[in-house]
Amino acid sequence: MLCRFFSVLLIGGVIVAGGAQEAAGAPGPVVDLGAFPVDSDSRATAINDDGTMAGVYSSPAQGSIAARWNPDGAVVPLAVPSTHRMTEARAINAKGFIAGSAYDSISVRRPVLWRPDGSFTELSSPDRYGHSEATAVNTAGVVAGTVTIGTPPAERAARWDAKGVMTLLPLAPGDTKSAAAAINDAGVIVGTSGEKAVRWNPDGTVVRLPLLPADDRGSAQGVNSAGVVVGVSGVHPVRWAANGAVTALPSLRPEDPAGNAKAINDSGVITGHSGVGGGRHSAVVWDARGAIAGLGTLPGHDQSAGAAINSRGVVVGDSELTSARGRHAARWTAPGKATDLSRSFPGGDRAEAFAINVHGQAIGESLPPEGMTHPVTWTPGGVLTDLSPGSNTPEANAINVHGVIVGTDNRKLNKDRAIRWAPDGTMTALKEPEYYTYRSRANGINDSGVIVGSASSRRGSSHPTRWAPDGTPSLLPVLPGHAGGTAKAINNRGVIIGSSGIRNETSDHVARWDPDGTVTELMGLPGEKHTRAVALNDRGDVVGYSGEHPVRWSPDGRITKLLLPEGTSRGKATGISDTGVVSGSYDFGVAGTPGQGVRWAPDGTVTELPSLPGGQETKANGINALGDIVGSSDNGSGQVHAVRWPATWTQIPVVIR
């Protein structure tokens, strides 16, 4: 048996310091268990003459988020309605209008515009189900971008006038697709048609821009008020004069000529990037005569790129360490003088705890720097350990008093396989029942080491399954007339709960198995088709949900609806302690409204669980026999951490009856 407190848990992988905030003396309302530390990922894509910048940063909790930086570097996320998500800012004009994109309610990328006051407008696009985006905006408020039309879908360059009326820009002869990249105040738009650079004149006519000899493709990326265009020909950065003549721009290293010219100001100064060897590149500027200067990187980084430049020669873009995750938005006022614009962004930490044993050892998942969630475990002091340091992708579902963990691995050809971790971290696959070897899952374990879950044949439904402590599997019976099901949890008396179902029927039926294998049905609320049991305690009390209502069953099978706060539309119970304290969550059923973790006292009183400082949304996933609850909470800074709410914390701030 594990000792109650320990400093290191010897489970496979590198021991990672967590973010726990264990209070000395009396425990606080919520303990931050932390997450894998993940660097922020951001880039600046545009800057106007006032020094206001636009760009994007990424959060594992929310995905890409469009942002505006004030001239002093302070960052403000750009707001979107609750019907949109995943935003990106691409361009900003002299008046502070920002063009970009946002994913709508059906996950289609839409062209959008943010006004200086922060208000948001979705621009029109011809295909409701085709991805589109706005990529440039001039001082008059004319927007350029790319929309999707037709069947099969094809990308087309487009222009929106100041009133929002969209016009498709013509293709160059023989081409079937195009894209717009930049626009100047005279209304000249540049981009690509087919695989070659083009310019659209204010009257809408399209002109191909010549490429360097031997190059067969290229793109125009930027244009200034004089009509000088910059971009790339083949892999070479180039400049086109107003009359269309093309000139190759020099590179930092003659032996590495690859690069890109991204933007040009009215003084003719260009920014972009140039190769520096080893597959890396550096942000650069070319002066009006074409002389090149490297801008360098942020301290500790080895690669950078310039994306935009204003009339004062201030460049913005990004800098990164290529061997680590996380680009940083950067601003350069001169070669070697870079400012890190990502300082206002938190690391993209994300973690969630699912279960906890009586010793305070919790299990869950966290997002490591490489971007794929890993099963993890936390000691009572918050030390985080990776349960899967290799390339496989298991999940941890339950833990017993001895620190034995069970879960599911889907490493091999997406074939789920029930697994068990020993206290020393050794992971083994559980034997599957004969004829039920196609898929298996382990969902629960008791302190005697009996495991429950499901197994399925290639052609059949999943079947509730029990594994003895030595790993021997056996199938559990289903309810009369039913074809399959799954076992969800088991208590220390050997009572099991789960689900049983009729083939081709969508209704869910709650099943309870006694230690001798006898199966009975626990009835849901009247009129509800979908009922699930998710946890039980050693007394035989069971909790779950029926329809959208959290419920509790007594040992004799009587169902009770758990109360929810006024105005709440739905909730779930997720665990129950030996004293009858229930964990769970509720939400209002409104997009954008944060959900809340709660606990129900044995008398039914419901209490909201507090968030981390600055946070709004919490989730309670599991509870141990003593009443300690685990789950997750945001911290108001784009991070979501695994948390623990101690049972001994009694200063309840909000009680809803």
N, C-alpha and C positions, 0 to 999 in steps of 0.2 A: 504494500500500500504506500502511495506517495505520502511524504510528510506534508503537513499543512502549508508550509511556506518553504519555497526553494528558489535559488537564484538562477539556476540554469537547467533547462530541460533538454536532455540529450536526444533530440529528434533530428533526422536527416536535414542537412542544410546549414547554412551559416546562421549563427545567432545574431539577431538584429535587435538593436535597442528600440523599445516601444516608447509610446508617449504617455505612459500612465502617470497620473497625478495622485498617488496615494497620499491621503491626508494623515498627518500624525495625530494620534488620538482618535476622536470621533470621526467616523467616515463622512464624507460630503455627500451631496445628493446624487452625483454622477461621477464615475471614474473613467477618465479617458484612457482606453487601452491602446490607442494609436493605430498606426498602419505602416506598411512599407513606405519609407520616404521616397517621394517621386518629385523630380525637378519640374518646375513649370515649363510650359511650352508656349511660346508666343513669338509673334513677328509683327513688325510695323510695315505697312504697305503704302502709306501715303503721308504727305506733309504739305501744309499750305504756307503762305508767306508769313502768317502770324505765328508759325511754329506749332500750330495744333496738328496732331497726328492721329491717324486711324490705323487699325489693324485688327488682330485677332489673338486670343489666347485659348488654351484648351484646358478643360477640367474633366476628369473621369466621371464626375457626377453629372455634368451637363453637356459635355462635348465641346465643340468650338463656340466661342463667345466673342461677338464683335465688340470692339472697345475703341474709345477715344482717349487720347492723352492730351492734357492741357500743356501749354508751353513749358510749365515748370516740371513736367513729367508725371503729374498726378493722373491716375487712370480712372476712367468712368466706364463701366460696362454699358453698352447701348441696349436700351429696353426694347422688348418686343411683347405683343399681346400674348395671352395664354394659349392662343391657337397656333403660335409659331415657336420654333426652337432651333438650335444649332445655327448660329448666325456667323457671318464673316463680313468685315468691312474691307473694301477694296480701294476706294478713292475718296478724296475730300476736296471741295472747292474753296475759293477765297472767302465765301460767306459761311462756311462751316457745314454745308450740306454733305452728307456721307452716303455713298452708293455701295451696295453690297448684295448680299443674299441671305435668305432665311428659309428653313424647312417649315412647310405648313402642316396642317393637321393630318394630312395623308402622306407625310414624309416626302413631299416633292419640293425641290429647291426652287425658290421664287426670287425674282429681282425685286429689291427693296431700296427705299431711300429714307434716311433719317434726317430730320430737319435740325437746325441749330438748337431749338428748344427741346430736343429729344424725342419729338413725336415721330411716328413710324407710318410709312405708306408702302403698301405692296403695289408694285407697278404691274400693268397688264402684260399678259403673255398669251400667245395664240393656242397653246395646248395645255389643257387642265392637268394632264398627266406627264408633261415633259419638263425636264429640268431646265431652268433658265437662271441668269444672274446679271446684275448690273456691275460693270467693271470700271466705269469712268463717269465723271460729271464735271461740266465746265461752269464758269462764273454765271452764265445765263440760266443755269439749271437744266441744260440739255444733258441727257444721260445716254451713254453708249453701253452696249452689253451684248449678250448672246442668248438666244432663245432656241427652243426645240420645236420643230414643226414636222408634219407629214408622217406617212407610214411607208417604209420604215422610218423611224425618227432621224432627223438630220439637224445639226446645229447651224443657226444662221445669225449673222451679225445684225443688230437692231439698234434703232435710235428712238428715244422717247423725248418729245418736246417738253417745254416747261409746264404744259398743261397735262402731261402724262400720256399723250397720244403716241402710240407706237408705230414705227415704220420699219419694214424690213429693208436692209441695205442690199443692193444687187450683188450677185456673184460675178466673179471674173469668168470670162468665157471658158466653158468646159468643166467648171467646178461644181460640186454638189454640196459643199459645206463651207462655212466661214465663221469667224469670231472677231469681235471688236475688243481692242485692248486699251486704247487711250483716245482722248478728244482734247482739242485746244479751244480757246475762247472764240476763234473764228468758225468753229463747227467742223474742222477737219478731223476725221476719225481714221485711226490706223489699226491694223491687225493682220489677219490672215484670210486668204481665200484659197481653198484647197490646201496645199502644203507650202504656199508662198506668200511673201509679204505684199500687202496692198495698202493703198490710201483711198479713202472715200472723201471726195470733195464736198463742200457744203451743198451743192446742187444734187448730191447723191450719186454722181458718177464714180465708178471705181477704176483705179489705175494700178497696174502691177508695178511693184518696185523691183529694179534689177538686182540680181544676186551676184556675188563674187564668181569669177570664172571657176568652173568645175563643180560649183554647188548647185544642188537641185531642189533645195528647200530652205525656207527661212521664215521669219516672222518679224513684224513691226511691233515694238513694245511701247514707244513713247513719242510724243510730238510737242514742239514748243510753239509759241505764238508766231514765229517766222516761218513755220511749216517745215522745219528741219526735223527729220524722223530718225529714230535710233532703234536698233534691234539686233537680230542675229541672222547671219547667212551661213548655212551649214552649222559649224560649231564656232564661228568667228564673230565677235562683236563688230557691228558696223554702224556707220552713220550715212544717211541719205540727205543730200542737200535739197533745198526747196525745188530745184529743177529735176530731182530724181537721181542725180549722180551718186553712186555708192562708193564709200571709202572704208577700207578695213581699219579698225582701231587697234593700236598696239597692245601687246600683252605684257604682264609683269615678267614673264620668263619666255624667251623665244622658243624654248623647247616644249612649252605647254601653251599653245595658242588658243585653247578653248576658253570661252567666256560668253558673256551676254551683256548688252547695253540695255538697261531697263527704263531709264527716264532721262530727260534733258530739260534744263531750265532755259529761261529767255536769254541768258548770257551765253548759252551754248555749252555749258558745263554738263557733263554726262556722268551718270552713276550706273553701276552694275557690278559684275564680278569678273575676275580673271584667274586662271589656273595658277597654282603655286606648286604643283607636283604632288605625287602620291594620291591623286584623285581628289585633292582638296582645292578650294578656291578662296580668294580674299575679296572683300568689298573694295572697290576702286572708284576713282574719279578720273575722267579725261577732261582736260581743260579745252577751251575753244579751239586751240591749235592742234589738239589731239594728243598732247603729252599725258602720260598715265602716271598716277600715284596710288600706291596701296594705302588703304585706310586702316588696316590692321583688324584685330579682334578684341573682344573683351578679355580681361585677365583670365588665364587658364584655358582659353578656347583656342582651337586651331583652324577654324573655318568661319567665314562670314560672307555676306552678300548685301549689296545696296539695292534698294527697291524704289526709292523716290528721292527727289531733291527739290528744294525750294529756291527762290530767287536769291537768297543769302548764301547759298551753297551748303546748307545744312542737309545732311543725308540721313535717311532712316532705312532700316532693314533688319537683319538678324545676325546673330553670332552664336556659335555652338562648339561644343567639344564632340567631335565625331564618334568617339568611343563611348559616349554616354547619351542617355535620352534627355531631351530638353533643349530646344532652341530658345534664345533670349532675344526679345525685341531690343534693338540698339539704335542709338543716335550718334552721329559723328559731326562734330563742328570743324574738325581739321584732321589730317592724317595722324593716327595714333591717339586721338582724343575721343574716346568712345564713352557713352553713358549707357548703363544698363537700365532699360525701361521696364524690365520684368520684376524689378524689386518690389513693386506693389502687389504682385501676384503671389499667392501662396503656392506651395508645392501641391501637385494634384493628388494628394493622398486620398485613398478610398479603402475602407474596410468595413466588415460587418461580422458580428459574432452571432452564432446560431444556437449554441448550447453551452452549459456550464455544469461542472460537477460540484459536490459538496466541499471540495478542497479549494474551490475558486479557479480551477483550471478551465479556461474557455476555449472553444474552437470556432472557426469561421473561415472567412476568406479575405484576402487583401490583394490589391493590385500592385505588383512590383514594377520596377522601372521599365522592363521590356514590354509591359502592356497586356499581359494575360493573367487573369486572376489565379491565385494559388491558394490551396487550403493551408491554414495556419493555426497555430495554437498560442495562447497567451498564458503565462504564469499569473498567479494572483497579483504580483507586482507589475505586470504589464510587459514582461519580456516576450517579444514576438519571435516565433520560430517557424520557418518554412517547412511544411510537411511534404512538399513536393519540389525539391530544388532542381530536379531534372526537367525534361521537356514534356513529361506527361501531364495530364490535366484532370486529376481526381478532385472529388469534393468530399468534405468531411461533414457528416450528418449528426453524429451522436457520440457521447463520451460517457464512460462509467466512472465509478469511484476510484478505480485503479489506474485511470489514465489510458485505458484501452479505447481506441477511437475506431468507428466504422464509417464507411462511406461508399462511394462509387467511383470507378475509374473508367474513362471512355477513351483511353489512349489508342487502342487497336481497332482501326477501321470503324470508329464510332460505335463500337460494341460495348455497351455498359457492362461492367463487371463488379460485383460486390467485393469489397476489400476490407481489411482490418489492419490497423496500425498497433503494434505492441508498444508498451511504454517507452522502449528505447528507440522508437521511430521506425523499426522494421515493418515494412508494408508487405502483406501477403494477400493473394487472391483467395476468396472463399470458394470451396468446391460447390458446383451447381448440381441440383437434383438430376437424376437420369431423365433424359428426354426434354429437359428444360435448361438447355445450355446455350441458348441464343443470346439472352440478356439476363442480367441479374443486378439487383440493387440492395444495399444494406441501409436500413433507415433508423434502426434503434438497437440498443444494447442495454442489458441490465447489469447489476453488480456481480452476478454469477457468471457473466460472460455469454449468456444466451443472446443471440442476435436475431433480428427479424427484418424482413424486407420482402422481395419478390423475385421470381424467376420466370422466364417465359421460353416457350419453344419458338421455332422459326415461324410457324404458321398460327400459333395460338395466342391467346391473351396472356397477360402476366398473371402469375398465381402467387397467393400469399405463401411465404416461406419462412421457416424457422431453422436456424443453425445452432446445434449444441455447442458447448464451450470448446469441444475438440474440433469443431468445424464441420461435423456431419450434418448434411442438410435433410430436411423433411418438408413435405408440402402440407399446408394447413387446409382444412375443408372450407368450402365457400358456402354461402347461404343456399338453401334449397332452390333449385332452378337457375342458379347463377353460373356464369362461365369462368370467372376469374376475379382478381382483386389484388390487393397488396396489404402487407402488414406494416404499420407505421411506427408503433412504439410498444415497449414491454416493460412492466414494472417488476419489482423484486419478488413478488409472489408468483410471477409467471403469467399474469394476465396480459393479453395482447389486444390492441385495438388497431383498426385499419378500415379497409373498404372492401366491398364485394359488389359485383355488378352482373347484369344480364347482358348477354352478347347483343351488340347493336343498339343498346339502350343508353341514352345519355344521362339518365338519373344516377346519382351516387347514393349508395346505401352504406351506413356505418355498421361494421361488424366488430363483435367482441368475442375473443376466444378465451375460455377458461383454461387453467393449467392442463386439464385432461384433453384439451382439443375441442371441446364442445363449443359450437359457434351459435351466437344469437345476434339478432339485429337490434341496434339502438335507434329508435325512431326520431326523425327530425321534427321540426316545427310544422304544424298543420299547413298544408298547401305548398310547402317548399320541396322542390325536386332535388336540389343539390345540397347534401349535408356531408360534412367531413369531420372526423375525429382526428386530432393531431397529437394529443398528449394525455397521459394519465399519471396519477400518483399511486403510492403503495396502498392507500385506502381503497382504491378502485374508482375514485372520482375521475371523470373523463371530460375533456374540454375540446372545443373546435368551433365550428360555425354551421349554421343552417340557413340557406339563402345568403343574405348579407348581414345576418345577426350573429354575434358571439353567443355561444351556449355552453352549458355545463350539464353533464349527466351525473346523477348520483349513482352509487354502487348498485342500486336496485333498478337502474335504467330510466328513472324519471328525468325529463329534460327541463331545464330552466333557462329562460332568455336572460342574458346579462345586460344590465342597463347601460345605455350610452348617453353622453351629454346631449343636451337639447340642441337640435339643429343638425345633429350628426346623422348621416344617411347609412353608414355601414361600418362593420368592424369584424375582427376575428380574435378569438382566444388562441394563444399559442403554447401555453404551458401552465402547469398547476403544481404547487408545492405540496408537501405532506400535510401542511396545516390548512390547505385550501385557498391559499393566495394564488390568484390567476394573473398571468401576463397576457398582453395582447396589444392591439393597435386599433385605431379608428381613423376615418377620414370623412370629409364632407362630400365626397363625390364630385368635386368641382376642380377642373384642370387648373393647376398652378397653386392650389390651396394645400399647404403642408399637412401631412398626416402626423398623428401623435401616438407615441407609445403610452400605454396605460397599465395599471394594475388594479384588479378587483380584490377587495378584502373578502374574507369568508362570509361577511354579512351582505355582500353585493355592492358596497360602496366603491365607486370608481375614482381613481386618482390619476391625473396626468403626470407622466414621468418627465422631469425637467431635462432640457437640452444642455449641450455644452455651451459655455459663454458665447453669445453672439448667434447661436443657432436658432432654428425655428422648427425643424422637422426631426422627429424621432421615430424609432421603430423598435418594438420589443419582440424578440424572437424566441426566447427560452427562459426557463426558470429552474433553479435547482431545488432540492428538497427543503433547504433552509429558507428559500424566498429571495435569493439573489437573482436578479434579472439581467440578461445581456441582450444587446441589439446594436443599434447604431444611432448616431446623431450627427447632423451637420454642425459646423462651427461658424457659419456666417461668412466664410471666406473661400467658398468653393470646395472645401474638403468635407469628407464624410468619414468619421472614425468609428471603430468599434468601441462600445462603452459597456460599463457595468453599473447597475443601480443596486447598491447594497441593501439587503433586507433590514439591516440594523439602522438605516437612516429613517428617522421618524418625523423630521421637520417637514411635514407635507404642506406645500404652499397653496395648492388649489385642490379642493375637494368638490366633486360634482355628484350629486345624488339623483 
